[in-house]
Structure formats: structure tokens, C-alpha cells
Amino acid sequence: MDASLRDPHLVVIAVFPGIDALDVAGPAEVFATADRMLRSNGRRTGYDVRLVAERRGPVPTFSGVQLYVEHEFAEYGFAEYGFDERDVAGQPDPIGTLVVPGRVDVGAGSAVPRVDPGVVRWLREAGPAAGRVASVCAGAHVTAAAGLLDGHRATTHWATAARLASDHPAVEVDADPIFVRSGRMWTSAGITASIDLAVALVAADHGDQVALDVARAMVMYMQRPGGQSQFSVPLAQLPGTREDIRGLRRWIGEHLDGDLSVPALAGRMAMSERHFARVFLAETGSTPGAFVEQMRLEAARRLLERTDRLTADIARTCGFGSVETLYRVVRDRLGTTPGDYRERFRISAPA
């Protein structure tokens, strides 16, 4: 648990016109759910979530849904907004977590992140004083424009990662992970990854069990690992039309340590090996062998990110058979070693 937590932990979400509604609502729901759970269990330290913008009132989102903002930058900023650095009680209101959502405008062959100048100006003054700053999706472009990501590793929506790296060479951009932690700076991939990021922040504050309880209450995947690719196996594969192949794909994911050779899988489907291989490729866009290897690799990545289990144990659990095979696959697919991957993507420790 983060010993710096205050009671309550103030979460401020900066919004601007045209923002993605889910970038705002996703993290807000996670923190609100965690707050309700913590307080129902007699815990004093919960979360106080507030939306803040240049002016109070309705703020339109990209979808047309309007957010009503009750707080202005002046309440949490400095000189430019006429802020006297005091709240009504005469003491500054410290921001524990400052969330910066974003918006990507997708056109004909291009993806352009919106960088709101008012938010950038405010971040330059309010950002350094916040306990931590968490950028959602293209919000990384806003945070980078304020200079807060210089010297940090960061991710963003895959479609704008190259632009982030080009516009801000002082930022180490990694387009692959769901989210990245670099010191007090957190960044996430596109839109729905904001929920994964917020759950990880709750885990950093209150431990994995509280985070898992929140994920369960929200009926979501139990904390996608931060290092998980934005293009995981289920997203990269074609959806297919055959229920039997969809069922087989689910079964493979539940039996990674078993015999998943083409003969074994073809036998399970009561097909000849040649016919099975053709059907599987047509349905998924992948050969059976490549699909199984990628599923095993994703499982190994999750264990490397979230546990201290030995590589021999991980290799056995994920069906690689030997440490040598695990090393080869990680090296060929990810360009690194299991140890280096764990060091880079481990969720529980800051980069």
C-alpha cells in the first residue's frame, strides 16, 4: 500500500470539450467503486473523485454526452487562474491522483490527438504538485506537451504512438503495453485501457485483493497486466463463424500445459490433420501452431508481470516444456529475455 495516501485520496480528472466520455467515466467508476468498498469495510481512506475544467458547467464529449463539471482549474491551479492556493478551510487541497484523459480524431488514413491548450497550461503548474499523474489514451500527448513525461517511459493509443515519439523526443514511447508506470507518471493505451489503469492504481494504493474485488464488482477482466500487448491474441485473431473452432480456442486457453500439437487438436475435432489445419487458418487467420505459441506466450507474460515464480515453473505451467523453449520464444517474439521482460513490465514496482 502507498504510505503517502491521504484521507480521502483526491482524484482530479481534467476534462475539455470533445473528450472521450469513457476516458473520464471509466477511471471515475473504478475509483468510486473502490471508495464504496473501502468505506463499507470500515476503512477511512477512500477516494474523492472530482471533474475539473476551465469553467464550471456542461462539457460536451465526443459522443454527445455532456459532463457537468463543478470545479474549475482555478481551484487547483496557480497564478494564471487567480488561485490563492487555499481552500475554504484555509489549507491547500492536495491532488493525490491527477487523471488526464484524451481524444483521438481519426480521419482518412490519419489519427490526430487533441491537445487542449488550457489543460496544458494548467498541467504545467498543477502537475508537479500532484502525488501522481495518470494519462489516459491520447491524454499522454497533453501531459507530454506540459513537459511532465520528459525522461519517462510512456504509452498511448497505438495509432498516435509514433507521433508522440516524434513530437516529444525526450519521452521514451512504447506503443505495445496496456499501461506503463514510470515513477509517479502513469500512462495507458486507448479508451478501455483506462479501466485497467485505474484498477492498477487502486492495487498500488490498497493491494491486489481490493483491486480484484473492484474488477469483480464491475464484471471486468481481472486486471489485464500492464505489459499485455494492445493487440492480444483474441483481438488479433479473426472472429470466425464456426462455433466448434471458437470453442476449441477457449479450450486451448484453459489447457496450455497439455498436448496442443496439430495431431492432438485435429483428433479432438474429429478431423484429419490437413483438413483441421485448413479450417483453423480460415477461421482465425493463424496456423494452429502459431496460435498455441502466442497463447502460451501471453500466459507467460502475465506470470512474469505479476508473480515471482521461477522461469522453469512458468515454462512448465504455460506448456513450453523447457526453460530453453521459453527463452527462445520470448527472445524471438519480444526481443528480450524473460528476466529483462519481468524487470521492465512488473506491475508492483515503479520503473
C-alpha positions in Angstrom: 0.0 0.0 0.0 1.2 3.5 -0.8 2.1 5.1 2.5 1.5 8.6 1.0 -2.2 8.1 0.7 -4.3 10.9 2.4 -7.8 10.6 3.8 -9.6 10.8 1.4 -7.3 10.4 -1.6 -8.3 13.2 -4.0 -8.6 12.2 -7.6 -8.9 15.1 -10.1 -9.9 14.4 -13.7 -9.2 17.2 -16.1 -11.7 17.5 -18.9 -12.1 19.6 -22.1 -14.7 19.8 -24.9 -14.7 16.9 -27.3 -13.1 14.5 -24.8 -13.8 10.7 -25.0 -16.5 10.1 -22.4 -15.2 6.6 -21.4 -11.7 8.1 -20.7 -13.4 10.0 -17.9 -16.2 7.7 -16.8 -14.0 4.5 -16.7 -11.5 5.7 -14.1 -14.2 7.6 -12.2 -16.3 4.4 -11.8 -13.3 2.4 -10.7 -12.3 4.9 -8.0 -15.9 5.3 -6.9 -16.4 1.5 -6.6 -13.2 1.2 -4.7 -14.3 4.0 -2.4 -17.6 2.4 -1.6 -16.0 -1.0 -0.9 -13.3 0.5 1.3 -15.7 2.6 3.4 -18.2 -0.3 3.7 -15.4 -2.3 5.2 -14.6 0.3 7.8 -11.6 1.8 6.0 -11.2 5.5 6.5 -9.1 6.1 3.4 -11.2 6.1 0.3 -11.3 8.2 -2.9 -12.9 11.6 -3.6 -13.3 12.0 -7.4 -13.8 15.4 -8.9 -14.0 16.6 -12.5 -12.2 19.9 -13.2 -12.3 22.2 -16.3 -11.5 25.8 -17.2 -15.1 26.7 -16.3 -17.9 25.1 -14.4 -20.9 23.8 -16.3 -21.6 21.3 -19.0 -18.7 20.0 -21.1 -19.6 18.1 -24.3 -17.9 14.8 -25.1 -17.1 13.3 -28.5 -20.2 11.0 -28.2 -22.5 13.9 -27.5 -23.0 13.0 -23.8 -22.4 16.1 -21.6 -20.4 16.0 -18.4 -21.4 18.5 -15.7 -18.2 20.0 -14.1 -18.5 21.6 -10.7 -14.8 22.5 -10.3 -12.5 24.9 -12.1 -8.8 24.9 -12.7 -8.6 28.0 -10.5 -9.4 25.8 -7.5 -6.4 23.6 -8.1 -4.1 25.8 -10.2 -1.9 28.8 -9.5 -1.3 32.4 -10.7 -2.8 32.2 -14.2 -6.2 31.3 -12.9 -6.1 33.7 -9.9 -5.8 30.8 -7.4 -4.8 31.9 -3.9 -3.5 28.4 -3.1 -6.1 27.9 -0.2 -9.4 26.1 0.0 -12.3 27.2 2.2 -10.7 25.8 5.3 -7.6 27.9 4.7 -5.4 25.0 3.5 -4.4 23.8 0.1 -6.4 20.8 -1.3 -3.7 18.3 -2.4 -4.2 16.3 -5.5 -3.4 12.7 -4.9 -4.0 11.5 -8.4 -4.4 13.7 -11.4 -6.0 12.0 -14.4 -5.6 13.4 -17.9 -8.0 11.9 -20.5 -7.7 12.5 -24.2 -9.2 12.3 -27.6 -8.0 10.9 -31.0 -9.7 12.3 -34.1 -9.5 9.6 -36.8 -9.7 10.7 -40.4 -8.8 9.4 -43.8 -5.6 7.4 -43.0 -4.7 9.6 -40.1 -5.1 9.8 -36.3 -4.7 13.2 -34.7 -4.6 13.6 -30.9 -6.4 16.7 -29.4 -4.1 18.8 -27.2 -6.2 21.3 -25.3 -4.0 24.4 -24.6 -5.9 25.3 -21.5 -5.3 21.8 -19.9 -1.6 22.0 -20.9 -1.2 25.4 -19.2 -2.8 24.2 -16.1 -0.8 20.9 -16.0 2.4 22.8 -16.1 1.6 24.3 -12.8 -0.7 21.7 -11.1 1.0 18.6 -12.4 4.3 18.8 -10.5 2.5 19.2 -7.2 0.2 16.1 -7.7 1.1 12.9 -6.0 1.0 11.1 -9.3 -0.2 11.9 -12.8 -2.1 9.3 -14.9 -2.7 9.9 -18.6 -5.4 8.0 -20.5 -5.1 7.2 -24.2 -4.2 10.4 -26.1 -4.0 12.3 -22.8 -0.3 11.3 -23.0 0.1 14.0 -25.7 -1.4 16.6 -23.4 0.8 15.5 -20.4 3.9 15.4 -22.7 3.1 18.9 -24.0 3.2 20.1 -20.4 6.7 18.6 -20.0 5.7 16.1 -17.4 6.7 13.0 -19.4 10.2 14.1 -20.2 12.7 11.4 -19.2 9.9 8.9 -18.6 8.8 5.8 -20.4 5.2 6.1 -21.6 2.5 4.5 -23.8 -0.6 5.8 -25.6 -3.1 4.8 -28.2 -1.3 2.7 -30.8 -2.4 5.0 -33.6 -0.7 8.0 -32.2 2.4 6.5 -30.6 4.7 7.4 -33.5 3.5 11.0 -33.3 4.1 11.1 -29.6 7.7 9.9 -30.1 8.2 12.4 -32.9 6.7 15.4 -31.2 8.4 14.6 -27.8 11.8 13.0 -28.3 12.5 13.3 -24.5 9.8 10.7 -23.9 10.6 7.0 -24.3 7.5 5.8 -26.1 6.4 2.1 -26.0 3.4 1.5 -28.2 2.8 -2.0 -27.0 1.7 -2.1 -23.4 -1.8 -1.6 -22.0 -0.4 0.7 -19.4 3.0 1.8 -18.1 4.3 3.1 -14.8 7.4 5.2 -14.7 7.9 6.7 -11.2 4.9 8.8 -10.4 3.9 9.0 -14.0 1.3 6.5 -15.4 0.1 6.2 -19.0 -2.3 3.9 -20.7 -3.3 2.8 -24.1 -6.6 3.6 -25.8 -10.0 4.1 -24.1 -10.9 0.9 -22.4 -7.3 0.6 -21.1 -8.3 3.5 -18.8 -10.2 1.0 -16.7 -7.1 -1.3 -16.4 -5.0 1.7 -15.5 -7.4 2.8 -12.7 -7.6 -0.8 -11.3 -3.8 -0.9 -11.2 -3.7 2.4 -9.3 -6.2 1.0 -6.8 -3.9 -2.1 -6.5 -0.9 0.2 -5.9 -2.8 2.0 -3.1 -4.7 -0.8 -1.4 -3.3 -4.1 -2.7 -4.3 -6.7 -5.2 -7.3 -8.1 -3.3 -9.1 -4.8 -3.2 -8.4 -4.3 -6.9 -9.6 -7.7 -7.7 -12.8 -7.1 -5.7 -13.4 -3.9 -7.7 -12.8 -5.7 -11.0 -15.2 -8.5 -10.0 -17.9 -5.9 -9.0 -17.5 -4.2 -12.3 -17.7 -7.6 -14.1 -14.5 -7.0 -16.0 -11.4 -9.0 -16.8 -9.4 -9.4 -13.7 -6.7 -6.8 -14.2 -5.2 -7.1 -17.6 -1.4 -6.9 -17.0 0.2 -3.6 -17.9 2.7 -5.2 -20.2 0.0 -7.1 -22.2 0.1 -6.1 -25.8 -2.6 -3.7 -27.2 -3.0 -6.4 -29.8 -3.6 -9.5 -27.6 -4.4 -12.9 -29.2 -8.2 -12.6 -29.0 -8.1 -9.1 -30.6 -5.6 -10.1 -33.3 -7.4 -13.2 -34.4 -10.4 -13.2 -36.9 -13.7 -13.8 -35.0 -14.6 -16.7 -37.3 -18.0 -18.2 -37.9 -17.7 -21.8 -36.6 -18.7 -22.3 -33.0 -16.6 -25.5 -32.8 -13.4 -23.6 -33.6 -14.4 -20.8 -31.2 -14.9 -23.4 -28.5 -11.5 -25.0 -29.3 -9.8 -21.7 -29.0 -11.3 -21.3 -25.5 -10.3 -24.8 -24.6 -6.7 -24.2 -25.7 -6.5 -21.2 -23.4 -7.6 -23.4 -20.5 -5.2 -26.3 -21.2 -1.9 -24.6 -22.2 0.2 -27.3 -20.3 -1.4 -30.1 -22.3 -0.7 -31.7 -25.7 -1.7 -29.0 -28.2 0.0 -30.4 -31.2 -1.8 -30.4 -34.6 -2.5 -34.2 -34.4 -3.9 -33.9 -30.9 -6.1 -30.9 -31.8 -7.3 -32.5 -35.0 -8.2 -35.6 -33.1 -10.2 -33.6 -30.6 -12.1 -32.0 -33.5 -12.5 -35.4 -35.3 -10.8 -34.1 -38.4 -7.9 -35.1 -40.5 -4.8 -33.1 -39.7 -4.7 -31.5 -43.1 -8.4 -30.5 -43.0 -8.2 -29.2 -39.5 -5.2 -27.0 -40.3 -7.1 -25.5 -43.3 -10.2 -24.9 -41.3 -8.3 -23.3 -38.4 -6.4 -21.0 -40.6 -9.5 -19.9 -42.5 -11.3 -19.2 -39.2 -8.5 -17.5 -37.3 -6.1 -16.2 -39.8 -3.4 -18.2 -38.0 -1.9 -21.6 -38.1 -2.7 -23.9 -35.1 1.0 -23.9 -34.0 1.3 -20.1 -34.1 -1.9 -19.6 -32.2 -0.9 -22.0 -29.5 2.5 -20.4 -29.1 1.1 -17.0 -28.9 -1.5 -18.1 -26.2 1.3 -19.7 -24.2 3.4 -16.6 -24.6 0.6 -14.3 -23.3 0.2 -16.6 -20.3 3.9 -16.5 -19.6 3.9 -12.7 -19.8 1.2 -12.4 -17.2 3.1 -14.7 -14.8 6.3 -12.7 -15.4 4.5 -9.4 -14.7 2.5 -10.5 -11.7 4.4 -13.2 -9.9 7.9 -14.2 -8.6 7.6 -17.7 -10.0 10.8 -19.3 -11.4 11.1 -19.4 -15.1 11.2 -23.2 -15.0 7.8 -23.2 -13.3 6.4 -20.7 -15.8 7.7 -22.7 -18.7 6.0 -25.9 -17.3 2.7 -24.2 -16.5 2.4 -22.5 -19.9 3.3 -25.6 -21.8 6.7 -24.6 -23.2 8.2 -27.8 -21.8 11.6 -26.4 -21.1 13.2 -23.1 -20.0 15.2 -23.1 -23.2 12.0 -23.1 -25.3 10.5 -20.3 -23.2 13.7 -18.2 -23.6 13.7 -18.8 -27.4 10.0 -17.8 -27.8 10.4 -14.7 -25.6 13.5 -13.7 -27.5 12.1 -14.3 -30.9 8.6 -12.7 -30.2 9.5 -9.9 -27.8 13.2 -9.3 -28.5 14.3 -9.7 -24.9 14.8 -12.3 -22.2 12.2 -13.4 -19.5 14.2 -11.8 -16.8 14.6 -8.5 -18.6 10.9 -8.6 -19.5 9.9 -9.1 -15.9 12.2 -6.2 -14.8 10.6 -3.9 -17.4 6.9 -4.7 -17.0 6.5 -5.9 -13.4 3.4 -4.1 -12.2 4.1 -3.9 -8.5 7.3 -1.9 -8.8 7.9 1.5 -10.3 10.0 1.7 -13.5 
